[in-house]
Amino acid sequence: MKSCPYCAEQIQDDAIKCRYCGEWLDGRSHSNASPNIVYSGFGYGYGWNYEYKSEAELFGWPLVHIAQGINPETGAPRVAKGIIAIGNIAIGALAIGGLAAGGFTLGGLCLGLFSFGGVAIGLLAAAGGLALGGVFALGGAAISLAYAIGGLALAPHFLGGNGIDPQFLQLLQSWFPNWKF
């Protein structure tokens, strides 16, 4: 048995590829998209390490940045920062990720102008399980400064399991005359 030079796990002497981290041991260049068991300040994790950054830029940010996994140089999670950002942590005009921040956001926890996710905080609008929106919120629990629709709707104008605002009902009926509210 010998130790893998990439992840230090014990592997067979004649192995040409580590069964733990997936790195080639016979001189082939290793992929930046291989599954790895890595240690960072956040503990051990298993997952794909991948990063793509487009050469095209807008306002000094890459047009597209996709980043996932742990940065091997710092040991910290990779952060996608771009006009279009996709990753576990994403920051951009359009951000898609577990944690997303920016203009239009989609993810588990998101903060943006328009947010859609499990917990969505939108400066203008939000939709999600828990939606906190400046102007409009739609969700299981929807909280807004103006309009909210949800199971629990908290706003000056609301439609929810907890009741309905008559002014909001009239507005909706004027927009959708064929619908029954």
Backbone as JSON Lines, residues from 0, in Angstrom:
{"i":0,"aa":"M","n":[0.84,-1.18,0.0],"ca":[0.0,0.0,0.0],"c":[0.89,1.25,0.0]}
{"i":1,"aa":"K","n":[0.38,2.31,-0.64],"ca":[1.09,3.59,-0.66],"c":[0.08,4.7,-0.4]}
{"i":2,"aa":"S","n":[0.59,5.88,-0.13],"ca":[-0.27,7.03,0.11],"c":[-0.47,7.8,-1.19]}
{"i":3,"aa":"C","n":[-1.7,8.24,-1.42],"ca":[-2.0,9.09,-2.58],"c":[-1.34,10.45,-2.35]}
{"i":4,"aa":"P","n":[-0.62,10.98,-3.33],"ca":[0.04,12.27,-3.14],"c":[-0.94,13.45,-3.11]}
{"i":5,"aa":"Y","n":[-2.2,13.23,-3.5],"ca":[-3.18,14.32,-3.52],"c":[-4.05,14.36,-2.27]}
{"i":6,"aa":"C","n":[-4.48,13.19,-1.79],"ca":[-5.4,13.19,-0.64],"c":[-4.85,12.41,0.57]}
{"i":7,"aa":"A","n":[-3.71,11.76,0.43],"ca":[-3.01,11.05,1.51],"c":[-3.73,9.79,1.98]}
{"i":8,"aa":"E","n":[-4.73,9.31,1.23],"ca":[-5.4,8.05,1.58],"c":[-4.52,6.88,1.14]}
{"i":9,"aa":"Q","n":[-4.65,5.75,1.81],"ca":[-3.9,4.55,1.47],"c":[-4.54,3.86,0.26]}
{"i":10,"aa":"I","n":[-3.73,3.62,-0.78],"ca":[-4.21,2.97,-1.99],"c":[-3.23,1.86,-2.37]}
{"i":11,"aa":"Q","n":[-3.63,1.0,-3.31],"ca":[-2.78,-0.1,-3.74],"c":[-1.54,0.43,-4.46]}
{"i":12,"aa":"D","n":[-0.45,-0.32,-4.34],"ca":[0.82,0.07,-4.96],"c":[0.72,0.22,-6.47]}
{"i":13,"aa":"D","n":[-0.09,-0.62,-7.13],"ca":[-0.17,-0.58,-8.58],"c":[-1.31,0.3,-9.11]}
{"i":14,"aa":"A","n":[-1.95,1.07,-8.26],"ca":[-3.06,1.93,-8.68],"c":[-2.57,3.03,-9.61]}
{"i":15,"aa":"I","n":[-3.35,3.29,-10.68],"ca":[-3.01,4.39,-11.57],"c":[-3.96,5.58,-11.36]}
{"i":16,"aa":"K","n":[-5.01,5.34,-10.57],"ca":[-5.95,6.4,-10.24],"c":[-6.41,6.19,-8.8]}
{"i":17,"aa":"C","n":[-6.41,7.25,-8.02],"ca":[-6.83,7.14,-6.62],"c":[-8.33,6.91,-6.55]}
{"i":18,"aa":"R","n":[-8.75,5.9,-5.79],"ca":[-10.17,5.6,-5.68],"c":[-10.88,6.57,-4.73]}
{"i":19,"aa":"Y","n":[-10.14,7.35,-3.99],"ca":[-10.74,8.29,-3.04],"c":[-10.95,9.67,-3.67]}
{"i":20,"aa":"C","n":[-9.9,10.21,-4.27],"ca":[-10.02,11.58,-4.82],"c":[-10.15,11.61,-6.32]}
{"i":21,"aa":"G","n":[-9.9,10.48,-7.01],"ca":[-10.07,10.42,-8.45],"c":[-8.91,10.96,-9.27]}
{"i":22,"aa":"E","n":[-7.82,11.34,-8.63],"ca":[-6.68,11.9,-9.36],"c":[-5.86,10.78,-10.01]}
{"i":23,"aa":"W","n":[-5.33,11.06,-11.2],"ca":[-4.47,10.12,-11.92],"c":[-3.08,10.13,-11.29]}
{"i":24,"aa":"L","n":[-2.49,8.96,-11.18],"ca":[-1.18,8.82,-10.55],"c":[-0.1,8.43,-11.55]}
{"i":25,"aa":"D","n":[-0.47,8.29,-12.83],"ca":[0.48,7.83,-13.83],"c":[1.01,8.95,-14.72]}
{"i":26,"aa":"G","n":[0.95,10.2,-14.27],"ca":[1.51,11.31,-15.01],"c":[0.51,12.09,-15.84]}
{"i":27,"aa":"R","n":[-0.73,11.59,-15.97],"ca":[-1.73,12.34,-16.71],"c":[-2.06,13.61,-15.92]}
{"i":28,"aa":"S","n":[-2.44,14.65,-16.66],"ca":[-2.82,15.86,-15.94],"c":[-4.13,15.59,-15.21]}
{"i":29,"aa":"H","n":[-4.2,16.1,-14.0],"ca":[-5.41,15.85,-13.23],"c":[-6.46,16.9,-13.59]}
{"i":30,"aa":"S","n":[-7.7,16.48,-13.49],"ca":[-8.83,17.32,-13.88],"c":[-9.2,18.25,-12.74]}
{"i":31,"aa":"N","n":[-9.71,19.43,-13.1],"ca":[-10.23,20.32,-12.05],"c":[-11.7,20.04,-11.81]}
{"i":32,"aa":"A","n":[-12.23,18.97,-12.42],"ca":[-13.63,18.62,-12.22],"c":[-13.75,17.22,-11.63]}
{"i":33,"aa":"S","n":[-12.85,16.84,-10.77],"ca":[-12.89,15.51,-10.19],"c":[-13.43,15.56,-8.77]}
{"i":34,"aa":"P","n":[-14.1,14.49,-8.35],"ca":[-14.58,14.49,-6.98],"c":[-13.4,14.37,-6.02]}
{"i":35,"aa":"N","n":[-13.42,15.1,-4.95],"ca":[-12.32,15.09,-3.99],"c":[-12.86,15.03,-2.57]}
{"i":36,"aa":"I","n":[-12.11,14.37,-1.74],"ca":[-12.37,14.47,-0.31],"c":[-11.34,15.45,0.2]}
{"i":37,"aa":"V","n":[-11.81,16.57,0.7],"ca":[-10.89,17.64,1.08],"c":[-11.21,18.12,2.48]}
{"i":38,"aa":"Y","n":[-10.22,18.73,3.08],"ca":[-10.43,19.33,4.39],"c":[-10.28,20.83,4.24]}
{"i":39,"aa":"S","n":[-11.24,21.55,4.79],"ca":[-11.14,23.0,4.84],"c":[-11.48,23.41,6.27]}
{"i":40,"aa":"G","n":[-11.52,24.69,6.52],"ca":[-11.91,25.18,7.83],"c":[-13.34,24.81,8.17]}
{"i":41,"aa":"F","n":[-14.09,24.33,7.16],"ca":[-15.49,23.96,7.36],"c":[-15.63,22.47,7.59]}
{"i":42,"aa":"G","n":[-14.53,21.71,7.67],"ca":[-14.58,20.28,7.91],"c":[-14.33,19.49,6.65]}
{"i":43,"aa":"Y","n":[-14.45,18.18,6.74],"ca":[-14.24,17.32,5.57],"c":[-15.46,17.39,4.7]}
{"i":44,"aa":"G","n":[-15.25,17.33,3.42],"ca":[-16.37,17.36,2.49],"c":[-16.06,16.55,1.26]}
{"i":45,"aa":"Y","n":[-17.07,16.04,0.62],"ca":[-16.92,15.29,-0.61],"c":[-17.71,16.02,-1.67]}
{"i":46,"aa":"G","n":[-17.15,16.24,-2.8],"ca":[-17.9,16.92,-3.85],"c":[-17.02,17.23,-5.03]}
{"i":47,"aa":"W","n":[-17.63,17.84,-6.0],"ca":[-16.94,18.2,-7.22],"c":[-16.28,19.54,-7.05]}
{"i":48,"aa":"N","n":[-15.04,19.62,-7.42],"ca":[-14.33,20.89,-7.47],"c":[-14.27,21.31,-8.91]}
{"i":49,"aa":"Y","n":[-14.82,22.47,-9.21],"ca":[-14.88,22.92,-10.58],"c":[-14.91,24.44,-10.62]}
{"i":50,"aa":"E","n":[-14.26,25.02,-11.61],"ca":[-14.33,26.46,-11.8],"c":[-14.18,26.78,-13.28]}
{"i":51,"aa":"Y","n":[-15.08,27.64,-13.75],"ca":[-15.02,28.15,-15.12],"c":[-15.26,29.65,-15.06]}
{"i":52,"aa":"K","n":[-14.42,30.4,-15.74],"ca":[-14.55,31.85,-15.8],"c":[-14.41,32.24,-17.26]}
{"i":53,"aa":"S","n":[-15.44,32.91,-17.81],"ca":[-15.36,33.32,-19.21],"c":[-14.33,34.43,-19.37]}
{"i":54,"aa":"E","n":[-13.75,34.49,-20.55],"ca":[-12.78,35.54,-20.83],"c":[-13.47,36.87,-21.06]}
{"i":55,"aa":"A","n":[-14.71,36.83,-21.56],"ca":[-15.47,38.06,-21.79],"c":[-15.84,38.68,-20.44]}
{"i":56,"aa":"E","n":[-15.66,39.99,-20.34],"ca":[-15.96,40.69,-19.1],"c":[-16.89,41.85,-19.36]}
{"i":57,"aa":"L","n":[-17.6,42.25,-18.32],"ca":[-18.48,43.4,-18.34],"c":[-18.32,44.1,-17.0]}
{"i":58,"aa":"F","n":[-17.93,45.34,-17.0],"ca":[-17.67,46.11,-15.77],"c":[-16.6,45.45,-14.9]}
{"i":59,"aa":"G","n":[-15.64,44.78,-15.53],"ca":[-14.56,44.14,-14.8],"c":[-14.91,42.78,-14.21]}
{"i":60,"aa":"W","n":[-16.13,42.33,-14.41],"ca":[-16.56,41.01,-13.92],"c":[-16.68,40.07,-15.11]}
{"i":61,"aa":"P","n":[-16.35,38.78,-14.92],"ca":[-16.55,37.84,-16.03],"c":[-18.03,37.75,-16.38]}
{"i":62,"aa":"L","n":[-18.31,37.57,-17.66],"ca":[-19.7,37.44,-18.09],"c":[-20.34,36.23,-17.42]}
{"i":63,"aa":"V","n":[-19.6,35.11,-17.37],"ca":[-20.09,33.89,-16.72],"c":[-19.0,33.38,-15.79]}
{"i":64,"aa":"H","n":[-19.37,33.08,-14.56],"ca":[-18.44,32.45,-13.61],"c":[-19.18,31.32,-12.92]}
{"i":65,"aa":"I","n":[-18.66,30.12,-13.07],"ca":[-19.22,28.94,-12.42],"c":[-18.15,28.4,-11.48]}
{"i":66,"aa":"A","n":[-18.49,28.28,-10.21],"ca":[-17.5,27.82,-9.23],"c":[-18.18,26.94,-8.2]}
{"i":67,"aa":"Q","n":[-17.55,25.81,-7.93],"ca":[-18.12,24.87,-6.97],"c":[-17.0,24.15,-6.26]}
{"i":68,"aa":"G","n":[-17.22,23.82,-5.01],"ca":[-16.24,23.05,-4.26],"c":[-15.33,23.92,-3.42]}
{"i":69,"aa":"I","n":[-14.17,23.37,-3.1],"ca":[-13.21,24.02,-2.22],"c":[-12.03,24.53,-3.05]}
{"i":70,"aa":"N","n":[-11.61,25.75,-2.8],"ca":[-10.43,26.3,-3.44],"c":[-9.21,25.61,-2.84]}
{"i":71,"aa":"P","n":[-8.42,24.87,-3.64],"ca":[-7.29,24.13,-3.07],"c":[-6.19,25.03,-2.52]}
{"i":72,"aa":"E","n":[-6.1,26.27,-2.99],"ca":[-5.07,27.18,-2.51],"c":[-5.39,27.74,-1.14]}
{"i":73,"aa":"T","n":[-6.67,28.05,-0.9],"ca":[-7.06,28.68,0.37],"c":[-7.76,27.73,1.33]}
{"i":74,"aa":"G","n":[-8.35,26.64,0.82],"ca":[-9.11,25.74,1.67],"c":[-10.5,26.26,1.96]}
{"i":75,"aa":"A","n":[-10.88,27.39,1.4],"ca":[-12.21,27.98,1.61],"c":[-13.13,27.6,0.45]}
{"i":76,"aa":"P","n":[-14.43,27.69,0.66],"ca":[-15.35,27.41,-0.44],"c":[-15.14,28.4,-1.59]}
{"i":77,"aa":"R","n":[-15.3,27.92,-2.81],"ca":[-15.19,28.78,-3.98],"c":[-16.44,29.66,-4.07]}
{"i":78,"aa":"V","n":[-16.26,30.88,-4.51],"ca":[-17.36,31.83,-4.67],"c":[-17.42,32.23,-6.14]}
{"i":79,"aa":"A","n":[-18.59,32.06,-6.75],"ca":[-18.78,32.49,-8.14],"c":[-19.18,33.96,-8.12]}
{"i":80,"aa":"K","n":[-18.37,34.79,-8.81],"ca":[-18.65,36.22,-8.91],"c":[-18.61,36.61,-10.37]}
{"i":81,"aa":"G","n":[-19.76,36.99,-10.92],"ca":[-19.82,37.37,-12.32],"c":[-21.17,37.96,-12.65]}
{"i":82,"aa":"I","n":[-21.3,38.42,-13.88],"ca":[-22.6,38.92,-14.32],"c":[-23.61,37.78,-14.18]}
{"i":83,"aa":"I","n":[-23.26,36.6,-14.68],"ca":[-24.03,35.38,-14.43],"c":[-23.16,34.52,-13.54]}
{"i":84,"aa":"A","n":[-23.58,34.3,-12.32],"ca":[-22.8,33.53,-11.35],"c":[-23.57,32.29,-10.93]}
{"i":85,"aa":"I","n":[-22.91,31.13,-11.02],"ca":[-23.53,29.87,-10.66],"c":[-22.57,29.11,-9.77]}
{"i":86,"aa":"G","n":[-23.05,28.7,-8.59],"ca":[-22.2,27.94,-7.7],"c":[-22.83,27.76,-6.34]}
{"i":87,"aa":"N","n":[-22.13,27.08,-5.46],"ca":[-22.64,26.91,-4.11],"c":[-22.87,28.28,-3.46]}
{"i":88,"aa":"I","n":[-21.94,29.2,-3.68],"ca":[-22.07,30.58,-3.26],"c":[-21.93,31.42,-4.51]}
{"i":89,"aa":"A","n":[-22.95,32.23,-4.83],"ca":[-22.95,32.98,-6.08],"c":[-23.3,34.44,-5.84]}
{"i":90,"aa":"I","n":[-22.52,35.33,-6.47],"ca":[-22.76,36.77,-6.38],"c":[-22.73,37.33,-7.79]}
{"i":91,"aa":"G","n":[-23.85,37.94,-8.23],"ca":[-23.87,38.49,-9.58],"c":[-25.19,39.13,-9.93]}
{"i":92,"aa":"A","n":[-25.25,39.67,-11.15],"ca":[-26.5,40.25,-11.64],"c":[-27.57,39.17,-11.7]}
{"i":93,"aa":"L","n":[-27.21,37.99,-12.19],"ca":[-28.04,36.79,-12.12],"c":[-27.24,35.77,-11.32]}
{"i":94,"aa":"A","n":[-27.69,35.5,-10.1],"ca":[-26.96,34.59,-9.21],"c":[-27.81,33.37,-8.91]}
{"i":95,"aa":"I","n":[-27.23,32.2,-9.15],"ca":[-27.92,30.93,-8.9],"c":[-27.03,30.09,-8.01]}
{"i":96,"aa":"G","n":[-27.53,29.75,-6.81],"ca":[-26.7,28.95,-5.91],"c":[-27.38,28.65,-4.6]}
{"i":97,"aa":"G","n":[-26.72,27.85,-3.8],"ca":[-27.24,27.56,-2.46],"c":[-27.38,28.84,-1.66]}
{"i":98,"aa":"L","n":[-26.38,29.7,-1.77],"ca":[-26.4,31.04,-1.18],"c":[-26.17,31.99,-2.34]}
{"i":99,"aa":"A","n":[-27.19,32.8,-2.68],"ca":[-27.11,33.66,-3.85],"c":[-27.4,35.1,-3.46]}
{"i":100,"aa":"A","n":[-26.6,36.03,-4.01],"ca":[-26.8,37.46,-3.75],"c":[-26.6,38.21,-5.05]}
{"i":101,"aa":"G","n":[-27.43,39.24,-5.26],"ca":[-27.28,40.06,-6.46],"c":[-28.58,40.67,-6.92]}
{"i":102,"aa":"G","n":[-28.72,40.82,-8.23],"ca":[-29.91,41.42,-8.82],"c":[-31.07,40.45,-8.83]}
{"i":103,"aa":"F","n":[-31.01,39.47,-9.72],"ca":[-31.99,38.4,-9.78],"c":[-31.35,37.17,-9.16]}
{"i":104,"aa":"T","n":[-31.93,36.67,-8.09],"ca":[-31.31,35.55,-7.37],"c":[-32.25,34.36,-7.29]}
{"i":105,"aa":"L","n":[-31.65,33.18,-7.37],"ca":[-32.38,31.92,-7.27],"c":[-31.53,30.99,-6.42]}
{"i":106,"aa":"G","n":[-32.1,30.47,-5.32],"ca":[-31.3,29.58,-4.49],"c":[-31.98,29.2,-3.21]}
{"i":107,"aa":"G","n":[-31.24,28.52,-2.37],"ca":[-31.75,28.11,-1.07],"c":[-31.95,29.31,-0.15]}
{"i":108,"aa":"L","n":[-30.92,30.14,-0.04],"ca":[-30.99,31.4,0.71],"c":[-30.54,32.48,-0.24]}
{"i":109,"aa":"C","n":[-31.43,33.41,-0.56],"ca":[-31.05,34.43,-1.53],"c":[-31.45,35.82,-1.1]}
{"i":110,"aa":"L","n":[-30.61,36.76,-1.51],"ca":[-30.79,38.17,-1.21],"c":[-30.55,38.94,-2.5]}
{"i":111,"aa":"G","n":[-31.53,39.72,-2.93],"ca":[-31.38,40.46,-4.17],"c":[-32.5,41.44,-4.39]}
{"i":112,"aa":"L","n":[-32.5,42.05,-5.57],"ca":[-33.62,42.91,-5.92],"c":[-34.87,42.07,-6.12]}
{"i":113,"aa":"F","n":[-34.73,40.98,-6.88],"ca":[-35.8,40.01,-7.1],"c":[-35.24,38.65,-6.68]}
{"i":114,"aa":"S","n":[-35.84,38.03,-5.69],"ca":[-35.31,36.78,-5.13],"c":[-36.35,35.67,-5.18]}
{"i":115,"aa":"F","n":[-35.89,34.47,-5.54],"ca":[-36.74,33.3,-5.61],"c":[-36.0,32.15,-4.96]}
{"i":116,"aa":"G","n":[-36.52,31.62,-3.83],"ca":[-35.81,30.52,-3.18],"c":[-36.48,30.06,-1.91]}
{"i":117,"aa":"G","n":[-35.81,29.17,-1.22],"ca":[-36.33,28.65,0.04],"c":[-36.56,29.77,1.04]}
{"i":118,"aa":"V","n":[-35.54,30.54,1.29],"ca":[-35.64,31.77,2.07],"c":[-35.23,32.88,1.11]}
{"i":119,"aa":"A","n":[-36.2,33.72,0.72],"ca":[-35.95,34.74,-0.29],"c":[-36.15,36.12,0.32]}
{"i":120,"aa":"I","n":[-35.11,36.94,0.22],"ca":[-35.19,38.32,0.69],"c":[-34.97,39.19,-0.53]}
{"i":121,"aa":"G","n":[-36.03,39.9,-0.94],"ca":[-35.96,40.74,-2.13],"c":[-36.23,42.18,-1.79]}
{"i":122,"aa":"L","n":[-35.36,43.07,-2.23],"ca":[-35.58,44.49,-1.97],"c":[-36.84,44.97,-2.67]}
{"i":123,"aa":"L","n":[-37.14,44.41,-3.85],"ca":[-38.39,44.74,-4.53],"c":[-39.41,43.61,-4.4]}
{"i":124,"aa":"A","n":[-39.02,42.39,-4.79],"ca":[-39.96,41.27,-4.77],"c":[-39.26,39.99,-4.34]}
{"i":125,"aa":"A","n":[-40.03,39.14,-3.67],"ca":[-39.49,37.85,-3.21],"c":[-40.57,36.78,-3.31]}
{"i":126,"aa":"A","n":[-40.15,35.58,-3.68],"ca":[-41.05,34.43,-3.71],"c":[-40.3,33.24,-3.15]}
{"i":127,"aa":"G","n":[-40.93,32.53,-2.22],"ca":[-40.28,31.37,-1.64],"c":[-41.02,30.85,-0.44]}
{"i":128,"aa":"G","n":[-40.44,29.86,0.21],"ca":[-41.05,29.31,1.42],"c":[-41.23,30.4,2.47]}
{"i":129,"aa":"L","n":[-40.19,31.16,2.7],"ca":[-40.24,32.36,3.52],"c":[-39.82,33.49,2.61]}
{"i":130,"aa":"A","n":[-40.75,34.4,2.31],"ca":[-40.48,35.49,1.38],"c":[-40.59,36.82,2.1]}
{"i":131,"aa":"L","n":[-39.5,37.57,2.07],"ca":[-39.47,38.91,2.64],"c":[-39.23,39.87,1.49]}
{"i":132,"aa":"G","n":[-40.25,40.63,1.1],"ca":[-40.13,41.51,-0.05],"c":[-40.43,42.95,0.31]}
{"i":133,"aa":"G","n":[-39.68,43.85,-0.29],"ca":[-39.9,45.27,-0.05],"c":[-41.26,45.72,-0.54]}
{"i":134,"aa":"V","n":[-41.59,45.4,-1.81],"ca":[-42.85,45.81,-2.4],"c":[-43.82,44.64,-2.48]}
{"i":135,"aa":"F","n":[-43.33,43.45,-2.85],"ca":[-44.21,42.3,-3.05],"c":[-43.56,41.03,-2.51]}
{"i":136,"aa":"A","n":[-44.35,40.2,-1.85],"ca":[-43.87,38.91,-1.35],"c":[-44.91,37.84,-1.65]}
{"i":137,"aa":"L","n":[-44.44,36.67,-2.09],"ca":[-45.3,35.54,-2.39],"c":[-44.65,34.31,-1.79]}
{"i":138,"aa":"G","n":[-45.36,33.61,-0.89],"ca":[-44.75,32.42,-0.31],"c":[-45.57,31.8,0.8]}
{"i":139,"aa":"G","n":[-45.03,30.75,1.38],"ca":[-45.7,30.11,2.51],"c":[-45.91,31.11,3.63]}
{"i":140,"aa":"A","n":[-44.87,31.83,3.96],"ca":[-44.95,32.98,4.86],"c":[-44.43,34.16,4.05]}
{"i":141,"aa":"A","n":[-45.3,35.11,3.77],"ca":[-44.95,36.25,2.92],"c":[-45.07,37.53,3.73]}
{"i":142,"aa":"I","n":[-43.99,38.27,3.81],"ca":[-43.97,39.51,4.59],"c":[-43.46,40.62,3.67]}
{"i":143,"aa":"S","n":[-44.22,41.72,3.61],"ca":[-43.86,42.8,2.71],"c":[-44.29,44.14,3.29]}
{"i":144,"aa":"L","n":[-43.71,45.2,2.76],"ca":[-44.1,46.55,3.15],"c":[-45.32,47.03,2.37]}
{"i":145,"aa":"A","n":[-45.72,46.31,1.3],"ca":[-46.85,46.74,0.48],"c":[-47.84,45.6,0.22]}
{"i":146,"aa":"Y","n":[-47.43,44.59,-0.58],"ca":[-48.34,43.53,-0.99],"c":[-47.75,42.16,-0.65]}
{"i":147,"aa":"A","n":[-48.63,41.27,-0.14],"ca":[-48.19,39.91,0.2],"c":[-49.29,38.92,-0.11]}
{"i":148,"aa":"I","n":[-48.89,37.78,-0.68],"ca":[-49.79,36.66,-0.93],"c":[-49.12,35.42,-0.38]}
{"i":149,"aa":"G","n":[-49.83,34.69,0.49],"ca":[-49.23,33.48,1.04],"c":[-50.09,32.81,2.07]}
{"i":150,"aa":"G","n":[-49.59,31.7,2.59],"ca":[-50.3,31.0,3.66],"c":[-50.46,31.93,4.86]}
{"i":151,"aa":"L","n":[-49.39,32.59,5.21],"ca":[-49.4,33.66,6.21],"c":[-48.9,34.9,5.48]}
{"i":152,"aa":"A","n":[-49.78,35.87,5.26],"ca":[-49.42,37.07,4.51],"c":[-49.48,38.27,5.44]}
{"i":153,"aa":"L","n":[-48.35,38.91,5.61],"ca":[-48.27,40.07,6.49],"c":[-47.82,41.27,5.67]}
{"i":154,"aa":"A","n":[-48.76,42.19,5.42],"ca":[-48.48,43.41,4.66],"c":[-49.71,44.31,4.78]}
{"i":155,"aa":"P","n":[-49.57,45.57,4.43],"ca":[-50.75,46.44,4.42],"c":[-51.85,45.92,3.49]}
{"i":156,"aa":"H","n":[-51.45,45.35,2.34],"ca":[-52.4,44.75,1.4],"c":[-52.02,43.29,1.26]}
{"i":157,"aa":"F","n":[-52.92,42.38,1.64],"ca":[-52.55,40.96,1.75],"c":[-53.68,40.06,1.3]}
{"i":158,"aa":"L","n":[-53.3,38.87,0.9],"ca":[-54.2,37.78,0.56],"c":[-53.55,36.52,1.11]}
{"i":159,"aa":"G","n":[-54.2,35.9,2.08],"ca":[-53.57,34.72,2.68],"c":[-54.53,33.92,3.52]}
{"i":160,"aa":"G","n":[-53.99,32.9,4.13],"ca":[-54.77,32.06,5.02],"c":[-55.28,32.83,6.23]}
{"i":161,"aa":"N","n":[-54.65,33.92,6.53],"ca":[-55.03,34.75,7.67],"c":[-56.04,35.84,7.3]}
{"i":162,"aa":"G","n":[-56.5,35.88,6.04],"ca":[-57.51,36.85,5.64],"c":[-57.16,37.53,4.33]}
{"i":163,"aa":"I","n":[-57.95,38.56,3.99],"ca":[-57.73,39.29,2.74],"c":[-58.06,40.76,2.95]}
{"i":164,"aa":"D","n":[-57.29,41.59,2.32],"ca":[-57.52,43.03,2.34],"c":[-58.52,43.35,1.22]}
{"i":165,"aa":"P","n":[-59.65,44.01,1.51],"ca":[-60.66,44.29,0.48],"c":[-60.11,45.12,-0.7]}
{"i":166,"aa":"Q","n":[-59.24,46.08,-0.44],"ca":[-58.64,46.87,-1.53],"c":[-57.79,46.0,-2.45]}
{"i":167,"aa":"F","n":[-57.03,45.1,-1.88],"ca":[-56.19,44.2,-2.66],"c":[-57.07,43.26,-3.48]}
{"i":168,"aa":"L","n":[-58.17,42.8,-2.9],"ca":[-59.1,41.92,-3.61],"c":[-59.68,42.65,-4.82]}
{"i":169,"aa":"Q","n":[-60.06,43.9,-4.67],"ca":[-60.6,44.68,-5.8],"c":[-59.54,44.86,-6.89]}
{"i":170,"aa":"L","n":[-58.31,45.13,-6.49],"ca":[-57.22,45.27,-7.45],"c":[-57.01,43.98,-8.24]}
{"i":171,"aa":"L","n":[-56.98,42.85,-7.55],"ca":[-56.81,41.56,-8.23],"c":[-57.98,41.25,-9.16]}
{"i":172,"aa":"Q","n":[-59.2,41.59,-8.74],"ca":[-60.37,41.35,-9.59],"c":[-60.36,42.23,-10.83]}
{"i":173,"aa":"S","n":[-59.8,43.44,-10.72],"ca":[-59.7,44.29,-11.9],"c":[-58.64,43.76,-12.87]}
{"i":174,"aa":"W","n":[-57.57,43.17,-12.36],"ca":[-56.52,42.61,-13.21],"c":[-56.96,41.29,-13.85]}
{"i":175,"aa":"F","n":[-57.67,40.47,-13.1],"ca":[-58.08,39.13,-13.55],"c":[-59.59,39.0,-13.41]}
{"i":176,"aa":"P","n":[-60.37,39.6,-14.33],"ca":[-61.84,39.61,-14.18],"c":[-62.49,38.23,-14.26]}
{"i":177,"aa":"N","n":[-61.88,37.27,-14.91],"ca":[-62.48,35.94,-15.06],"c":[-62.16,35.0,-13.91]}
{"i":178,"aa":"W","n":[-61.31,35.43,-13.0],"ca":[-60.93,34.56,-11.88],"c":[-61.89,34.76,-10.72]}
{"i":179,"aa":"K","n":[-62.08,33.7,-9.97],"ca":[-62.91,33.74,-8.76],"c":[-61.99,33.81,-7.55]}
{"i":180,"aa":"F","n":[-62.12,34.83,-6.75],"ca":[-61.3,34.98,-5.55],"c":[-62.13,34.74,-4.32]}
